[in-house]
Amino acid sequence: MSTNHTSADHTNNTRREKLRISDLHAFYGESHILHGIDLSIGQGELVTLLGRNGAGRSTTLKAIMNMVGRRSGSIVINGTETINMAAHKIAHLGMGFCPEERGIFSSLNVEENLMLPPAVRSDGVSVDEIYEMFPNLYERRFSQGTRLSGGEQQMLALARILRTGANILLLDEITEGLAPVIVQKLAEVLMQLKARGLTILLVEQNFRFAAPIADRHYVMEHGHIVEEVHAHELIEKTELLNTYLGV
Amino acid sequence: MAEFLGINLFGLFGQLLVGLINGSFYALLSLGLAIIFGLLKIINFAQGAIYMLGAFLAYLALQYLGISYWAALIVVPLVVGLLGILMERFLIRPIANEDHLYSLLLTFGVALVLQGLFTHLFGSSGMSYPIPEAFSGGIKLPFMYLPNYRAWIVVASLVVCVGTWWMIEKTKLGAYLRAGTENPALMQAFGINVPLMVTLTFGFGVALAGFAGVMAAPVYSVSPDMGSNLLIVVFAIVVIGGMGSIGGAIITGLGMGIVEGLTKYFYPEASNTVIFLVMVIVLLIKPAGLFGKEA
């Protein structure tokens, strides 16, 4: 199942590192959520965070964006240490964050939502290209953002960070609750983005969506990374993954 | 000509004008409250005291520095806005993560301090501010006499209110504000400096009250309690309009001024209570207010 996408895996180590996390701890108030996460992603890689609900996957993404109560350790983005950086400066390193709840603003229409995040790099996907990629968004561009269907909202949430020129994407459960045909569309979009050289860290529950498109998988449990699986090891490690994910 | 179906048109239009002028001040003050509430989620009890401060600054600027009404109309809101920025940065922000009740009490305290300070310095009798020369006199309409300055109040407040509404609802800056009101954490993740936006928004909302104060100086007596009297009514209006709705604050402000004016003509005994009566009725029928979103 992974044969189509493994050719690039073996060159991971020589790729330019876009994101390196070392010994990351994160806290919400008194609760200690992440217990020393280490991971690294190279340019153009698509990496997933797998695990059960509550394993700390979403918190990892939020900790990278400095959206948690407190964090310690090291997060290097594009060579810049960000552990003490103000939250609003992190996006400008080329980060695009798509939250689990999608975060479409109800007081803004579709086009306002799309145009909202400021550009963080100069070579973002143009609005024309976005409307070509997601024709539904063009048709409904003057509708209230939250009047869109779940799938359309997800496309809007994704399109909005593509327009900013972000080249490291943190995507949280983008297929959750969506119809198979839309999930398929999202898989195609992610492959297109990967082909453009974008780096993607994907939190995903839907393993069948993630497996064919990802280069590597990190498995999380109780705020730790417990396993790293390369795409070419998927078949031999299926049993192990099933145990961790409880599928 | 002055009588129609037994109604004294002079009296009616006179009261309507008074209502419209009061309504202009209600609209300016509740607009400022709505903007601040939207982003900071606190009710700024100091808004009335800041309105009073605006009127006093205009008065003092004219008395001691010879600063004209026109200059005051620009300078006073800027000064007041700057004070608002300092107040947000050094008083409100340190307790921003606590229960919003604390910031509410804080702004209430600021209001009392300001009001006490001005009572101590100037007494409570009230000062008068001359009507600017350009607006002395008035126009004689068929059914009423319209003093020029009063017409100016209505026009200027409408321009400021509609301009503010347009800026918030139709521009990119306004989109940031609306989005920041909904989900500040995500706006930060998009690279927007939300704390700075909060500070500037508070400054702007407060500056609106300062502007209203300058506008009010020539028509109302400039006294330390001018704000606290007005603020109670403005709170009722904010409740009627619905918290956080920008257009709602403006429309309800003007509308309630007119309702008050009409009541003064038809049943003067109820004119001081009519707004609170409307508030009770609105709360019973639509608890979120006329323009508010149901929670």
Interface residues (C-beta under 8 A of the other chain):
Chain A: M65 N66 M67 A86 A87 H88 K89 I90 A91 H92 M95 F97 P99 G103 F105 S106 S107 L108 E112 M115 L116 P117 P118 V120 T164
Chain B: K172 A175 Y176 R178 A179 T181 E182 N183 A185 L186 M187 Q188 A189 F190 G191 I192 N193 V194
